[in-house]
Amino acid sequence: MASAMHPTNGNVALTDSGRFSVLQRRYLGLWDIGVLLLSLLVFFVFLLLMNRILFPEGARIGDLASLSASGPQALDQRGEISLAGDAVDGFGAFIAKLGEVSREVKIRPANSIAWTNAKQGAAVNDRDAVQTFANARARIDFTTDNKLRIGQNSLVVFSSSVADPFLQRRDPAVLVMEGQLDGSVNAEYGAFAVALPAGLAVLSADESGTDAEFKLSVNPDGSSTFALYAGQAAVDVAGKSYQLGANNALTVAEDGRTTGVKSLPGLPTVRAPRRDAVARFRDMPPRVEFEWGAVAGAQNYRLELARDRNFEEILVDETLNDTTFTHGNLAAGEYFWRVSARNGWIQGPGTSPGRLRVVRDAEPPQLELEPIQQTVAGRYELRGRTSPDARVFVRGEPVEISAAGTFSHLFSAAPGAQAIVVEAIDTVGNVVSNSQIFYANNNLSGSD
């Protein structure tokens, strides 16, 4: 029988089974390390997923922190702002509140790393950030009755060394990182500052006291466009100041270059639908045609359709190359629309909001008939009234209707009892019919 081991030059030699056991332990050790590494990887993936759930996606916190660091940090904690009346009790951390929130809007408080869902009425304090997503809108109400509207896909950081940025001419009150911001500056409270990626805009009322109305957008190419519709503004870029008046605009590239102050595109002429128009339908939503006149020098047009006159609940926001737009899926309700001309990134003033009512109409038109009268021997006249927008058919023949909806039809009839069928059809297809039975004797006196 072979021995399990034998001495060879003073060394201990392993059998085949011994060598296998050593290799097995070695590979098992590597397997344990692999399992450990895989477990750590799974754990980190789990942490990332939990982070996405607990802290919703928004702008990068580092970007916000670096931008906020460039502005004022300290606040003068001397009181609180009272929104109940016009008086200001003192200066404190409060800047504004969310007056309106539409669709997905998030807010990041200055002392938090998490983005949370924004709610109407929530306070907006110094260094807070508000972010809107696709088709979302938000309105910021200040204590001085000034309002700012944040467009979709926008990020705005509020930064001020005073409680209400409209109260004093101090550091920038609003820093726009991306998207669009528009609003007005109340003439009573002086200037208001908005920081651009490449400069600073200070708005104020003009010499006549007209409020400053503006729109600021950070464009996809990184440039910024400032359009002023009323009032006056000074835009400081790379140490140079540009003065803007009503209907002026300025576009600034990321590196601070600009082509100077430009005039805004003109105002389009609305053609359809007419003001306070009503679009009716019975079963399927109507096709509504929006049309406006071309503006000289305009490259395209922006059409906005909303459920409210202030355009805070926007349904359509389209940039169009044509001067027409068709919407075929509007439910019953009230809508407002406006259009503006664009030249590059510069957007001109919008048309006065036009109101459109979409009404579901399942009621048949009015149809009233008078007794048939004989005019001459063998000739008869049928008179009636219907809805002014309806069409009338007597015995299948169309009959002309007056603007008031009245109609008259002359016809011949053979002697004997007869039935005259009348139909009225309105613009959405509702139908009503009526008939009269009379005896024609073809004798003008009416005797047998």
VMD Tcl script that draws the C-alpha trace (Angstrom):
set ca {
  {0.00 0.00 0.00}
  {1.33 3.46 -1.02}
  {2.17 5.81 1.75}
  {0.27 9.15 1.96}
  {3.57 11.03 1.95}
  {7.25 10.28 1.74}
  {10.32 12.29 2.60}
  {12.14 13.80 -0.36}
  {15.16 15.97 0.35}
  {13.68 16.96 3.68}
  {10.50 18.39 2.10}
  {6.96 17.20 2.56}
  {5.26 16.23 -0.70}
  {1.49 16.33 -1.10}
  {-0.55 13.66 -2.73}
  {-2.87 14.52 -5.63}
  {-5.82 14.73 -3.28}
  {-3.97 17.16 -1.01}
  {-3.04 19.42 -3.88}
  {-6.72 19.49 -5.00}
  {-7.84 20.49 -1.51}
  {-5.45 23.47 -1.48}
  {-6.58 24.64 -4.91}
  {-10.20 24.26 -3.87}
  {-9.72 26.47 -0.83}
  {-7.91 29.04 -2.96}
  {-10.73 29.24 -5.55}
  {-13.36 29.31 -2.83}
  {-11.60 32.34 -1.35}
  {-11.72 34.15 -4.72}
  {-15.41 33.25 -5.06}
  {-16.14 34.79 -1.65}
  {-14.38 38.00 -2.68}
  {-16.42 38.13 -5.91}
  {-19.68 37.62 -4.04}
  {-18.70 40.38 -1.60}
  {-17.91 42.81 -4.43}
  {-21.16 41.98 -6.19}
  {-23.09 42.55 -2.96}
  {-21.43 45.94 -2.51}
  {-22.36 46.89 -6.08}
  {-26.00 45.91 -5.53}
  {-26.01 47.90 -2.28}
  {-24.71 51.04 -4.00}
  {-27.29 50.69 -6.79}
  {-29.97 50.40 -4.12}
  {-28.70 53.59 -2.46}
  {-28.81 55.44 -5.79}
  {-32.39 54.34 -6.41}
  {-33.44 55.40 -2.93}
  {-31.75 58.76 -3.47}
  {-33.75 59.31 -6.67}
  {-36.96 58.45 -4.82}
  {-36.31 60.52 -1.71}
  {-34.72 63.46 -3.53}
  {-36.55 64.15 -6.80}
  {-34.53 65.16 -9.83}
  {-33.98 68.86 -10.37}
  {-31.14 71.19 -11.05}
  {-27.74 70.22 -9.75}
  {-27.29 71.37 -6.18}
  {-23.70 72.37 -6.92}
  {-24.85 74.76 -9.62}
  {-27.34 76.37 -7.28}
  {-24.84 76.63 -4.46}
  {-22.19 78.23 -6.66}
  {-24.66 80.72 -8.13}
  {-26.13 81.60 -4.76}
  {-22.64 82.07 -3.35}
  {-22.01 84.86 -5.85}
  {-25.00 86.79 -4.58}
  {-25.92 88.12 -1.14}
  {-25.95 85.57 1.62}
  {-26.82 87.40 4.82}
  {-30.29 88.61 5.64}
  {-31.25 91.41 7.93}
  {-33.40 89.60 10.45}
  {-35.39 92.55 11.79}
  {-38.96 91.38 11.60}
  {-41.51 89.79 9.34}
  {-43.54 90.82 6.32}
  {-47.31 91.09 6.75}
  {-49.32 90.15 3.66}
  {-52.59 91.17 5.29}
  {-52.29 94.85 4.37}
  {-50.23 97.34 2.43}
  {-47.92 98.23 5.30}
  {-44.60 96.48 5.77}
  {-43.86 95.65 9.39}
  {-40.15 95.10 8.86}
  {-37.54 93.16 6.97}
  {-37.11 89.43 7.36}
  {-36.35 86.29 5.42}
  {-39.67 86.25 3.62}
  {-39.56 87.32 -0.03}
  {-42.71 86.10 -1.76}
  {-45.18 83.26 -2.09}
  {-46.36 80.93 -4.82}
  {-49.56 82.49 -6.10}
  {-50.27 79.88 -8.74}
  {-48.87 76.43 -9.57}
  {-49.78 74.56 -12.75}
  {-48.68 70.97 -13.40}
  {-45.23 69.78 -12.26}
  {-43.43 72.48 -10.28}
  {-40.79 71.81 -7.61}
  {-39.15 73.98 -4.99}
  {-35.83 73.59 -3.18}
  {-35.54 75.52 0.09}
  {-32.18 77.14 0.76}
  {-31.53 74.92 3.78}
  {-32.42 71.66 2.04}
  {-30.85 69.36 -0.55}
  {-34.21 67.88 -1.59}
  {-36.62 69.09 -4.27}
  {-40.26 68.87 -3.19}
  {-43.55 69.45 -4.98}
  {-44.46 73.14 -4.92}
  {-47.89 74.06 -3.59}
  {-49.92 77.21 -4.03}
  {-49.46 79.62 -1.13}
  {-46.04 78.29 -0.13}
  {-43.51 80.90 0.99}
  {-40.48 81.59 -1.21}
  {-37.49 82.72 0.84}
  {-34.00 83.95 0.13}
  {-31.90 81.48 -1.93}
  {-34.91 79.21 -2.54}
  {-35.09 77.73 -6.04}
  {-38.22 77.08 -8.11}
  {-38.13 74.73 -11.08}
  {-40.86 74.06 -13.65}
  {-41.06 71.14 -16.06}
  {-42.73 70.56 -19.43}
  {-46.01 72.50 -19.84}
  {-45.78 73.67 -16.22}
  {-46.15 77.24 -14.98}
  {-45.76 79.09 -11.68}
  {-46.61 82.59 -10.52}
  {-44.71 84.37 -7.77}
  {-46.63 87.00 -5.79}
  {-44.66 89.68 -3.94}
  {-45.91 91.74 -1.03}
  {-45.97 94.86 -3.23}
  {-48.60 93.52 -5.64}
  {-45.92 92.72 -8.20}
  {-46.10 89.36 -9.92}
  {-43.59 87.25 -11.80}
  {-44.55 84.34 -14.05}
  {-42.16 81.43 -14.56}
  {-42.53 79.58 -17.86}
  {-42.10 75.89 -18.56}
  {-38.72 74.15 -18.20}
  {-37.36 77.01 -16.13}
  {-35.17 77.36 -13.06}
  {-35.21 80.54 -10.98}
  {-33.29 81.25 -7.77}
  {-34.51 84.00 -5.45}
  {-31.77 85.99 -3.77}
  {-32.17 89.28 -1.94}
  {-30.66 91.07 0.99}
  {-34.06 92.52 1.89}
  {-37.37 90.88 2.68}
  {-39.08 92.12 -0.48}
  {-36.82 92.87 -3.47}
  {-39.17 95.59 -4.69}
  {-38.75 97.69 -1.57}
  {-35.17 98.86 -2.08}
  {-32.64 99.14 -4.89}
  {-30.34 96.44 -3.56}
  {-28.69 93.31 -4.88}
  {-30.30 91.08 -7.56}
  {-33.60 89.68 -6.39}
  {-34.01 86.98 -9.04}
  {-31.40 84.84 -10.77}
  {-32.63 83.06 -13.89}
  {-30.54 79.98 -14.68}
  {-32.68 78.55 -17.47}
  {-36.11 78.94 -19.05}
  {-38.32 82.01 -19.10}
  {-39.48 84.70 -16.69}
  {-41.89 87.55 -17.33}
  {-43.82 90.06 -15.29}
  {-44.13 93.73 -14.38}
  {-42.48 96.14 -11.98}
  {-44.79 98.34 -9.96}
  {-43.94 102.00 -10.55}
  {-44.52 102.87 -6.90}
  {-41.65 100.75 -5.65}
  {-38.82 101.78 -7.96}
  {-36.34 99.35 -9.48}
  {-36.13 95.58 -9.62}
  {-33.05 93.55 -10.58}
  {-32.87 90.32 -12.54}
  {-29.55 88.52 -12.96}
  {-28.81 86.97 -16.36}
  {-26.17 84.32 -17.04}
  {-24.05 87.04 -18.66}
  {-25.25 90.27 -17.07}
  {-27.66 92.15 -14.86}
  {-30.94 93.88 -15.81}
  {-32.45 96.60 -13.63}
  {-36.07 97.49 -14.46}
  {-38.02 100.56 -13.46}
  {-41.00 102.65 -14.52}
  {-40.47 105.25 -17.22}
  {-40.74 109.01 -16.76}
  {-44.52 108.90 -17.14}
  {-44.80 106.33 -14.34}
  {-45.73 103.41 -16.61}
  {-44.98 100.05 -15.03}
  {-42.11 98.11 -16.56}
  {-43.34 94.98 -18.36}
  {-40.72 92.50 -19.50}
  {-39.91 88.97 -20.65}
  {-36.55 87.29 -20.06}
  {-35.54 83.98 -21.58}
  {-32.41 81.85 -21.36}
  {-32.22 80.35 -24.84}
  {-31.17 76.81 -25.82}
  {-27.85 78.10 -27.23}
  {-26.95 79.59 -23.85}
  {-27.68 83.20 -24.82}
  {-30.17 85.37 -22.95}
  {-32.81 87.66 -24.42}
  {-34.39 90.53 -22.55}
  {-37.52 92.08 -24.10}
  {-39.12 95.21 -22.67}
  {-42.74 96.02 -23.58}
  {-43.27 99.03 -21.32}
  {-41.23 101.11 -18.87}
  {-37.46 101.26 -19.01}
  {-34.48 99.07 -18.16}
  {-30.70 99.18 -17.93}
  {-28.84 95.98 -18.80}
  {-25.22 95.76 -17.64}
  {-23.04 93.30 -19.56}
  {-19.27 92.97 -19.10}
  {-18.98 96.46 -17.72}
  {-21.09 98.06 -20.45}
  {-24.60 99.39 -19.90}
  {-27.42 99.21 -22.47}
  {-30.49 101.40 -22.06}
  {-33.83 99.88 -23.14}
  {-37.16 101.60 -23.62}
  {-40.58 100.27 -24.54}
  {-40.56 97.79 -27.44}
  {-36.79 97.23 -27.22}
  {-34.87 93.98 -26.81}
  {-31.32 92.83 -26.19}
  {-29.78 89.39 -26.77}
  {-26.55 88.55 -24.96}
  {-24.37 85.54 -25.82}
  {-22.74 83.37 -23.15}
  {-19.44 85.18 -23.63}
  {-21.10 88.58 -23.21}
  {-21.17 89.54 -26.89}
  {-24.28 91.32 -28.18}
  {-25.46 92.94 -31.39}
  {-26.98 95.83 -29.47}
  {-30.50 97.00 -28.70}
  {-33.10 95.96 -31.26}
  {-36.74 96.88 -31.89}
  {-39.38 94.29 -31.10}
  {-41.35 92.68 -33.97}
  {-44.73 94.25 -34.68}
  {-48.13 93.11 -33.43}
  {-49.97 90.52 -35.59}
  {-53.51 91.28 -36.79}
  {-56.03 88.68 -35.61}
  {-58.31 87.33 -38.34}
  {-60.00 84.28 -36.82}
  {-61.70 83.31 -34.66}
  {-63.39 86.60 -34.02}
  {-63.47 87.97 -30.48}
  {-65.92 86.13 -28.18}
  {-66.54 83.54 -30.89}
  {-68.56 80.41 -30.13}
  {-67.63 77.04 -31.64}
  {-70.44 74.51 -31.36}
  {-70.38 70.76 -31.78}
  {-72.78 67.87 -31.31}
  {-70.74 64.67 -31.08}
  {-67.12 65.30 -32.11}
  {-65.07 68.34 -30.99}
  {-65.03 71.06 -33.64}
  {-62.08 72.05 -35.80}
  {-61.14 75.56 -34.74}
  {-59.04 77.60 -37.18}
  {-56.73 80.25 -35.70}
  {-55.48 82.79 -38.23}
  {-53.54 86.06 -38.08}
  {-51.79 88.43 -40.47}
  {-48.10 88.23 -41.28}
  {-45.70 90.68 -39.61}
  {-42.92 92.25 -41.68}
  {-39.52 90.84 -40.72}
  {-40.92 88.11 -38.46}
  {-39.28 84.70 -38.75}
  {-42.02 82.79 -36.94}
  {-44.87 83.18 -34.47}
  {-45.74 81.99 -30.99}
  {-49.32 80.86 -30.35}
  {-50.59 80.40 -26.80}
  {-53.96 78.87 -25.88}
  {-55.05 78.76 -22.24}
  {-58.06 78.11 -20.06}
  {-57.69 81.44 -18.25}
  {-57.25 85.06 -19.28}
  {-53.92 85.33 -17.41}
  {-52.45 82.40 -19.38}
  {-51.42 80.46 -16.31}
  {-53.14 77.22 -17.35}
  {-51.72 76.93 -20.86}
  {-52.86 74.12 -23.16}
  {-50.99 75.04 -26.34}
  {-47.64 76.82 -26.60}
  {-46.35 76.45 -30.17}
  {-43.77 78.18 -32.34}
  {-45.15 78.24 -35.89}
  {-43.73 79.22 -39.25}
  {-47.21 79.75 -40.73}
  {-49.93 82.24 -39.84}
  {-52.56 79.55 -39.22}
  {-53.11 76.83 -36.65}
  {-55.90 74.24 -36.41}
  {-57.04 72.61 -33.19}
  {-59.50 69.74 -33.49}
  {-59.76 68.42 -29.95}
  {-61.03 71.19 -27.70}
  {-63.54 70.02 -25.12}
  {-66.50 72.14 -24.12}
  {-65.38 75.16 -22.12}
  {-63.94 78.65 -22.27}
  {-60.53 79.40 -23.78}
  {-58.25 82.39 -24.37}
  {-55.60 82.74 -27.04}
  {-52.97 85.18 -28.24}
  {-50.20 85.28 -30.82}
  {-46.91 87.16 -31.05}
  {-44.26 87.57 -33.75}
  {-40.67 86.41 -33.27}
  {-37.41 87.43 -34.84}
  {-34.63 85.10 -33.72}
  {-34.88 84.86 -29.93}
  {-36.72 88.21 -29.71}
  {-40.47 87.94 -29.12}
  {-42.75 90.87 -29.80}
  {-45.86 91.85 -27.85}
  {-48.79 89.47 -27.80}
  {-52.21 90.27 -29.18}
  {-55.00 91.14 -26.79}
  {-56.39 87.85 -25.41}
  {-59.24 86.58 -27.55}
  {-62.00 84.60 -25.89}
  {-63.37 81.44 -27.48}
  {-66.26 79.37 -26.15}
  {-66.61 75.75 -27.19}
  {-70.18 74.56 -26.61}
  {-71.64 71.09 -26.94}
  {-75.02 71.54 -28.60}
  {-77.45 68.62 -28.71}
  {-80.61 70.74 -28.92}
  {-82.42 70.84 -32.29}
  {-83.04 74.27 -33.81}
  {-86.25 76.19 -33.34}
  {-88.93 75.59 -36.00}
  {-92.31 77.30 -35.95}
  {-94.83 77.24 -38.85}
  {-97.78 79.53 -39.57}
  {-100.97 78.19 -41.21}
  {-100.61 77.84 -44.96}
  {-102.33 80.66 -46.85}
  {-103.65 80.66 -50.41}
  {-102.36 83.60 -52.51}
  {-103.94 82.99 -55.94}
  {-105.75 80.05 -57.41}
  {-103.45 77.03 -57.13}
  {-100.69 78.97 -55.31}
  {-99.97 78.79 -51.61}
  {-97.55 80.38 -49.15}
  {-95.88 78.78 -46.10}
  {-94.27 81.05 -43.53}
  {-92.20 80.13 -40.48}
  {-89.31 80.91 -38.15}
  {-86.19 78.98 -37.22}
  {-82.75 79.57 -35.67}
  {-80.79 82.14 -37.73}
  {-77.87 79.73 -38.29}
  {-80.08 76.83 -39.46}
  {-80.92 75.64 -42.95}
  {-84.55 75.01 -43.92}
  {-85.94 72.55 -46.47}
  {-89.58 72.44 -47.63}
  {-90.46 69.27 -49.48}
  {-86.70 68.68 -49.75}
  {-86.01 72.02 -51.41}
  {-83.77 74.61 -49.68}
  {-85.46 77.82 -48.58}
  {-83.71 81.15 -48.00}
  {-83.69 82.43 -44.41}
  {-83.49 86.03 -43.22}
  {-80.99 87.27 -40.64}
  {-83.75 87.03 -38.04}
  {-84.49 83.40 -38.94}
  {-87.81 83.98 -40.76}
  {-88.59 82.35 -44.08}
  {-91.38 82.22 -46.68}
  {-92.05 79.57 -49.35}
  {-94.48 79.83 -52.31}
  {-95.62 76.63 -53.94}
  {-98.33 75.12 -56.14}
  {-100.60 72.32 -55.03}
  {-103.13 70.08 -56.74}
  {-106.62 69.97 -55.27}
  {-107.10 67.71 -52.25}
  {-105.65 67.03 -48.82}
  {-101.88 67.32 -48.64}
  {-99.04 67.23 -46.11}
  {-96.17 69.72 -46.28}
  {-93.01 68.54 -44.47}
  {-90.48 71.16 -43.30}
  {-86.99 70.37 -41.88}
  {-84.48 72.59 -40.15}
  {-80.81 71.60 -39.66}
  {-78.39 73.65 -37.54}
  {-74.66 74.03 -38.09}
  {-73.69 71.03 -35.94}
  {-76.23 68.65 -37.55}
  {-79.14 68.74 -35.13}
  {-82.39 68.18 -37.09}
  {-86.00 69.04 -36.37}
  {-89.00 68.48 -38.65}
  {-92.55 69.76 -38.69}
  {-95.48 69.32 -41.05}
  {-98.79 70.83 -41.92}
  {-101.78 69.13 -43.47}
  {-104.07 71.33 -45.51}
  {-106.79 70.98 -48.13}
  {-106.09 72.63 -51.48}
  {-109.20 73.51 -53.46}
  {-107.51 75.91 -55.91}
  {-110.40 78.35 -55.37}
  {-109.26 81.74 -54.18}
  {-112.50 82.31 -52.25}
  {-112.01 79.08 -50.43}
  {-115.48 77.71 -51.49}
  {-115.95 74.26 -52.88}
}
mol new
graphics top color blue
foreach p $ca { graphics top sphere $p radius 0.5 }
foreach p [lrange $ca 0 end-1] q [lrange $ca 1 end] { graphics top cylinder $p $q radius 0.2 }
display resetview
